[in-house]
Amino acid sequence: MREHRSFLCLIFNLLVFILVYYAYYQHVWLGQYKVQESKERLFTITEFKNTSAPFLVDTSACKIPYIDPFDKSLKHMFRKGTALKCAVINDVVYSKGNTIFINWKAVNNSQLKNRMKYCKYEVIWIPYNEKHHNDFFMVKKESKEFVDRTDISNEFIRVKCYTGGGLDVYTNFFSFVHLKADVEDRCEKNAIKFANTRQEQLNVMMMGIDSVARNNMLRYMKETWKYLVNTHNAIDLLGYNKVADNTFPNIVPMTVGKFVNELSSFDFDNYNFIWNKYSAKGYRTFYAEDCPKMAFRRRFKIPLGDYFNRPLSVAMENDKTVWYYRKYCVHGRTDTDIVLDYLKKYATMFQSKQHFSFTLFSRLTHEILHETFKADKIYLKFFKDFFENDILKNTVVFFFSDHGMRFGRFRETFPGKLEDRLPFMLIVFPSWFIKKYPEVHRNLQINARRLTTPFDIFATLEHILDFNGIEKKQVTKQRSMSLLHEIPENRTCDEAGILPHWCTCSKFTTLDIQNKTVIQIGHAFVSKINQNLRHSFDVCEKLYLKSIKYALLVIPADKVLRYGKTYKYGDRIKSYIDYQITIQTKPGDAIIEGMLRFDEKRKTYDLVGDVSRINKYGDQSHCIEQNHLKKFCYCKIQP
């Protein structure tokens, strides 16, 4: 009798599970549409061979699919990279230490032979209380003539060389690092104040490269990757997931610990950046970019660090005579090399003193996937030089990207969608630190295959600043978690602060783009976009659905059905279905990707989280200033 009851109970539970499962997918199967492959080819995880595991992250709450970056079915999407050579007029003037020299041998081997006779330099600067958020810079009166060498006591200079008749025939730019009395005084006082509050005092070097997915680094920057991982045991975060669309909203969580919309204003002067916390405890700070109109551009009025290259970068950007090869080269040097040289001088100067640096590079990698190859030798040389000369013996290095490629043909594919969301993040700790704290190393290795975000980098930077071992257990449900502790195995995107649109943990099923329900979702998406544009219809066109590129059913992880510590298959926690859809609108042919949520009770669609524009819009939206609308607006008057 007891066995009979148990059997009936088992049958009953099985029927409940089947009914719940059926109910969940009724919107998919009951007369709506049937799941099938789209007419456009999409790459799914089953199409890729993997010699190790099918997932980059494989936990109970997150499964990020592994896609082989070298798979043959992707090969047609990528071009072979070519090396970058800057050799127009090479080393006519060069710097060494705090001195600049004229290289007369190079002059006599160039078209400047018998023309160039002497040089002068101008000091480039921005007064501290002036506007640092636009293209403003100042130059002081030219120096006296020099024909051999001259010592420099300023940070940034523009060198101009002349013919005997005073005609300007050559221009170049240089940066220098000098001790600043006020900075050293502040650092000394703060260092003494906090000297006994920390177990270790590590320097920090953060180097970010725009638009490089981890997979694209493996394709085009593999020598740098191999050197850092194989030679210096870099921690490669396979589950590093971006939390927003472009550079700025991904850098803010990393450096401030908050989303942009959680901050009271867009004025950088009020942001408590992580380097300000380091400064308050005795560190010198450094901030540099290669492209002043990219990452932080017009959001601050005062320098972002004690050493700040914006005066130089703005002056260079505005001088049209010095750029060559798609604005990659300034005479014989790459723009990247110029910034790295400034960083090298800073790190070398303060090698034995506490210092923090944050550098962002955009020019080489922002536009084209295969151009990333040009950066490989540059960064490999930089890191080899630093490590072989022990410049980083007491420094933690964060080498990272903000996101993958956000535009282009590859971005319209499923692998491209994943790569956009999965930038690379490599972290190198000093070898002595790893040996001294093996538990930290163990946690870092575990976290390499856990779900992580820019928020966790912020928490890690805070932990490094106040490092006293890892005796404290962090709260497992908080958004920002130090990587020096073990990240929980059951962490979800929601707990990590990743909105559904950016989450790579979900499972996806491809839908038929010709189906009526998918088309209905497409129209609902356009309607939501137009709602955002409604106050700008005086200058922006109303948008209409032109086509659907692809649509995906987002299947929640098992975590969604979890209750307590057991799985309750009969308890549906959520009564909605998520779809990720990519559409093309008219006029303007914008390709836009977003996630819509179908509420089964209300029978309505809601836009979930952010929206991605995955083809370039150029000047289409020149008529509006709001950045969040530029990716949608097609101006009624086109330039």
SULFENZI-V192037 format. One record per backbone hydrogen bond with DSSP energy under -0.5 kcal/mol. CO is the residue of the C=O (numbers start at 1). NH is the residue of the N-H. Records with the same first field share a line. If there is no record, write none. Layout:
CO=NH / NH
This chain:
1=5
2=6
3=7
4=8
5=9
6=10
7=11
8=12
9=13
10=14
11=15
12=16
13=17
14=18
15=19
16=20
17=21
18=22
19=23
20=24
21=25
23=26
25=28 / 29
26=30
28=33
29=31
42=44
44=47
45=48
54=66
57=64
62=59
63=65
64=56 / 57
68=71
71=74 / 75
72=75
74=77
75=78
83=85
85=87
89=332
92=103
94=101
96=99
98=152
99=96
100=150
101=94 / 103
102=104
103=107
104=108
105=109
107=110
110=113
112=115 / 116
115=164
118=162
119=146
120=160
121=143
122=158
123=140
125=138
127=130
130=132
138=125
146=119
148=102
150=100
155=176
156=124
157=159 / 174
158=122
159=172
160=120
161=169 / 170
162=117 / 118
163=166
167=163
170=161
172=159
174=157
179=181
180=184
181=185
182=186
183=187
184=188
185=189
186=190
187=191
188=192
189=193
190=194
191=195
192=195
194=197
200=202
203=396
204=357
205=207 / 398
206=359
207=400
208=361
209=212 / 402
211=213
212=424
213=217
214=218
215=219
216=220
217=221
221=225
222=226
223=227
224=228
225=229
226=230 / 231
227=231 / 232
228=232 / 234
229=233
234=236
235=237 / 427
236=238
237=240
239=241 / 452
246=250
247=250 / 251
248=252
249=253
250=254
251=255
252=256 / 257 / 258
255=274
259=262
260=263
266=268
267=270
268=271
271=273
273=276 / 277
274=278
275=279
276=280
278=281 / 283
279=282
284=356
285=307
286=358
287=309
288=360
291=294
296=299
299=268
301=132
307=287
309=312 / 313
310=314
311=315
312=316
313=317
314=318
316=319
318=320
319=322
322=331
324=328 / 329
325=328
328=335
329=324 / 331
330=333
333=330
334=338
335=339
336=340
337=341
338=342
339=343
340=344
341=345
342=346
343=347
344=348
345=349
346=350
348=351
350=353
354=284
355=204
356=286
357=206
358=288
359=208
360=290
361=210
362=365 / 366
368=371
369=372
370=373
371=374
372=375 / 376
373=376 / 377
375=379
376=380
377=381
378=382
379=383
380=384
381=385
382=386
383=387
384=388
385=389
386=391 / 392
387=390
390=393
392=395
394=203
395=397
396=205
397=399 / 428
398=207 / 400
399=426
400=209
403=212
408=412
409=412
410=413 / 416
413=417
414=418
415=419
416=420
417=421
418=421 / 422
419=422
420=404
421=242
422=214
424=401
425=237
426=399
427=235 / 429
428=397
430=433 / 434
431=435
432=436
433=437
437=440 / 441
438=442
439=443
440=444
441=445
442=446
443=447
444=448
446=449
447=450
448=238 / 239
452=241
453=456 / 457
454=458
455=459
456=460
457=461
458=462
459=463
460=464
461=465
462=466
464=467
467=199 / 200
469=468
475=478
479=481
482=485
488=491
489=61
492=496
493=497 / 498
494=497
497=499
499=502 / 503
505=63
507=555
509=553
511=513 / 551
512=515
515=519
516=520
517=521
518=522
519=523
520=524
521=525
522=526
523=527
524=528
525=529
526=530
527=531
528=532
529=533
530=534
533=536
534=537
536=539 / 540
539=636
544=586
547=549 / 584
550=582
551=511
552=554 / 580
553=509 / 555
554=556 / 578
555=507
557=560
558=561
559=562
561=568
563=566
566=563 / 568
567=569
568=571
570=572
571=573
575=600 / 601
577=598
578=554
579=581 / 596
580=552
581=594
582=549 / 550
583=592
584=546 / 547
585=589
586=544
590=585 / 592
591=614 / 615
592=583
593=612
594=581
595=608
596=579 / 598
597=599 / 606
598=577 / 600
599=603 / 604
604=599
606=597
607=609
608=595
612=593 / 614
614=408
617=620
619=622
620=635
621=624
626=629 / 630
627=631
629=632 / 633
633=635
634=541
636=638
